Each structure stands twice: as C-alpha cells, then as structure tokens.
Amino acid sequence: MKNKIMTICLCLFSAALFAQAKKPSLMVVPSDSWCTTNRVMEVYYNQGVEEYIPDYKLALLHADLMNVISKINILMADRGFPLKDLSATMKSINKVNAENSQLTSKTSGAALAESPLDRIRRAAKSDIILEVDWQVKSTGPKKSITYNLRALDAYTSKQVAGAQGTGAPSFSAEVAVLLEEAVLVNMDSFVNQLQAHFDDLLTNGREVTLDLLVFDNGSGVDLESEFGGSELIESIDNWMAQNTVNHRFNKSDATETMALYEGVRIPLYKANGMAQDTDGFARELRSFLKKAPYNLDVKIVNRGLGRAALVIGEK
Amino acid sequence: MNKYSLVLLCAIFSISAHITFASNPKKEAAQWKYDIECAGTGSEGTFLVKIWTYSNKGTIPNEEAKKNAVHGVLFRGFAANGVGCVSQRPLIKDASIQHEKADYFNSFFGKESPYLKYATISSSVPEVVKVSKKEYKVGYVVSVSKDLLRKDLEVAGIVKSLSAGF
C-alpha cells in the first residue's frame, strides 16, 4: 500500500516538475491595410452588404511579402520560437479539405459528418497574429520604408507587442534590401515586448475570454434563474473569483441570456500539474454547473487556446 | 599562543581582503566610464555602436573599447538616431544581475577576456575629443555580435530564452 502511495506521489511530483505551459502559436499575416493597397482583398456579400476580407492565397504570390514573412520566421526560429507559416498552413487546409471530401466509410459508404461550423473553423489561425505592413515612400530619387509589425492576441484582441518606424532613405538600395533592413532593425525591440508579454503570462496566468450563452430550448433556465436563493450568474461569478489567479476577471457584458468574461486570468497548470488551456478551465466550470443544486447540461465550444464558450441548457 | 596568533592573522587577512575586493560604487563607475551610441545598421546578428571611452590619455587599447561596447550592449542599450537606428534596450534588463552574478561577469570581463569574441573594431582610426584639461574621450566604432552574445547568456542562465516556460 505504502509503495502504491509513493508511486502515485512520485508520478504527480514528476508531472508537476516537467509540466510546461501550453505554447501559443504565432503566425505572420499581411495587414488588411497592406492587402487593400496591394489589391488582394476578396469581396463577398453578407446579406446584401459588401464586405472585404484579405485573400491570403493571392497575397502570397507577392514576392516581397514572402521575403518578409520568411525573414521574420527565420529570426523567430533563431530565438527558439518557430512560427506557423501562413503559406504552409493554407496548403495544409486545402489538402485536408480535399481528403475529407473524398473520405467515406468502408462498410456503409457514409461521408464524414461535418457541421457548417466545422467548415468555417477550418481557416488559417493562430493564438497570436503577427500583422505586418509597410509602405515604400519616395522623396525624389530617395526611397525609404515605413514598417509596422504588430502582435495581436487573437482572444483578448490586445496588441501585445509592436515595432514601427521609418528607415533611413537610400538612393541606391532596392526595396527588398530596405525591407530586410527594416525587419532586422525592428526585430529586437519587438521580441523584447513579446518576451515581456510571455513573462506576464507566466507570472499572472493566461489572459483568456469566456462566453456564456443559453440554448433557447424552452426549459426556462437562463442566467437569472435562481438556485439556492441566488441567481445563476452570481454563482458563476463566485466560482470565477475562486478559480482565477488573484481573483482577476472582468465581466464586460451580461444579460439574462449571455455573459462575456474578459481578462480572465486562468492558472497555467491544473491541480495535477498538467498544462491548462481555456477549454480545460471551461470544463471545470461545466463540472461545477453539472452538480447539485444546478444539475445543468452545458455544451463547450472550444475557440482556441484562449477562448471558449459555454452554452447552458443542453449539449 | 601560536594558535591564537594564527586565528588573528586569518581574521585580519579576511577583513583586508573583504575591504580590497568589496564592490566600490565609485571605482566601479570609473571602470565603466563610457558613452554608447548607435553608429548605423549592423549586419545581421550584430549591433554597430560607437563607444566613447573616457581616458586621461588620448589613446586607449582596442580591448578597452571592445569591453565597453559589450558592456554597453549588455547593460545600457542605446538610443535611436537619424542613421536608420532604432533604440535598443539592454540585453540584460535588470542591471542588478551584474552584482548578483558577479562571479560570472568578473570572469567574463576578466583576464581571459571571453568578451573579445563578441566585438570587432570597425573604425581603424579612433576619434579623439578633448573633454577637459586632463580628460579625453576616445571614440571607436565597434560591431557587437548580439545574437551570439544572447545565445551564450541563455546557455549560462543569465537571460531567459523566448520559449522558456513553454
């Protein structure tokens, strides 16, 4: 018996010792402004309203953009933090789409079950988006580059790092050379800011967003329903306060059918020492709501490393 | 009696050693009396800096300029100027690390001079400016291999790598 306890203790200890926080993925994409200037925007009609979205496939045919993305990828890999590549991700998505459309069951010939949400979700995405933009400025024969690189947290919509500036004007240098210089010169201060963001994350917990929604299934349960003398939303607030790092969270918006929690600082590790993401944190909240006096069914929608939605009412 | 005198001698020796080797802020400030400024865009993985070293004579050894350049990149950083530079923060954000890891940095800037492998003098002739009656500042353009320096500091555990903790 003692041996068993010792073994379990050792396993937990080693899990805690070697646990690593989940690494955010980063990907460089051209900014909307760059795509508009270079006419690589796709037009679509959303219920009659004209909307523009960047056409990355077309943008990647731009040689300067490929050079810039490649240079940033190289410099980040050199820092021990390889990035997701936009071009490779797009190709991989196309390949998976093609394979999935042809995949059938051997026995019944059934195709894959795929919801419209699955199709929308299968897009190039990352936890932190590195948005790059530049303009070539000419003053007489002199050329200079105004360069802007921003790191945006996909879940909190915060800019976590940035580097912006105009390089020295040159008579002779080509645009590609000026661009390379702009990337090199601005990279160190950019990475320093990114490092500060990661340090904050490791010290104060990951900052995530949680959406609480309610299924309109006629059960009458919503966030104002009372359990044991208090409203459901109050119980959820109390649970959040108890389970966030230093009780840090912000309820930005709430009605009887929805609540938006932003700036939720979740611990990087679970109680057993394993790495935790927002999906795991949402599952803990679901377990709380499943118990008495609530006894609620909750569906979890994973929206990435830093965002999840809980839909109350049914699965 | 002999035993007591031996103990006494040891105590005197240790106290005198402490007084001699204890960090003296004024002495330390004099040791690192230099100005650092950006001298342009260096090649990939390097910073090109101009180091102005203060001296009683109009000349300084090349090693002195290299030592100050590496020290400047490590602990001071430099400001932007009009030659395409952007301001750079020091590689080591917390300056107190120089004291906390005194053994490492004493050896780094010591006799064996491991810092020399990170710096190259780019200007063959130094610029000399007379500051006062008895003081000059000597300017060298030095290229510092900051990427190599940062990697070695990461290995030595002085700075954290970007992926540390993940």
Boltz contact constraints between the chains, C-beta under 6 A:
constraints:
  - contact:
      token1: [A, 20]
      token2: [B, 166]
      max_distance: 6.0
  - contact:
      token1: [A, 21]
      token2: [B, 165]
      max_distance: 6.0
  - contact:
      token1: [A, 21]
      token2: [B, 166]
      max_distance: 6.0
  - contact:
      token1: [A, 23]
      token2: [B, 166]
      max_distance: 6.0
  - contact:
      token1: [A, 79]
      token2: [B, 162]
      max_distance: 6.0
  - contact:
      token1: [A, 80]
      token2: [B, 161]
      max_distance: 6.0
  - contact:
      token1: [A, 80]
      token2: [B, 162]
      max_distance: 6.0
  - contact:
      token1: [A, 80]
      token2: [B, 163]
      max_distance: 6.0
  - contact:
      token1: [A, 81]
      token2: [B, 162]
      max_distance: 6.0
  - contact:
      token1: [A, 81]
      token2: [B, 163]
      max_distance: 6.0
  - contact:
      token1: [A, 165]
      token2: [B, 86]
      max_distance: 6.0
  - contact:
      token1: [A, 167]
      token2: [B, 84]
      max_distance: 6.0
  - contact:
      token1: [A, 168]
      token2: [B, 83]
      max_distance: 6.0
  - contact:
      token1: [A, 168]
      token2: [B, 84]
      max_distance: 6.0
  - contact:
      token1: [A, 181]
      token2: [B, 41]
      max_distance: 6.0
  - contact:
      token1: [A, 184]
      token2: [B, 44]
      max_distance: 6.0
  - contact:
      token1: [A, 185]
      token2: [B, 41]
      max_distance: 6.0
  - contact:
      token1: [A, 185]
      token2: [B, 86]
      max_distance: 6.0
  - contact:
      token1: [A, 186]
      token2: [B, 86]
      max_distance: 6.0
  - contact:
      token1: [A, 188]
      token2: [B, 88]
      max_distance: 6.0
  - contact:
      token1: [A, 192]
      token2: [B, 89]
      max_distance: 6.0
  - contact:
      token1: [A, 195]
      token2: [B, 162]
      max_distance: 6.0
  - contact:
      token1: [A, 202]
      token2: [B, 165]
      max_distance: 6.0
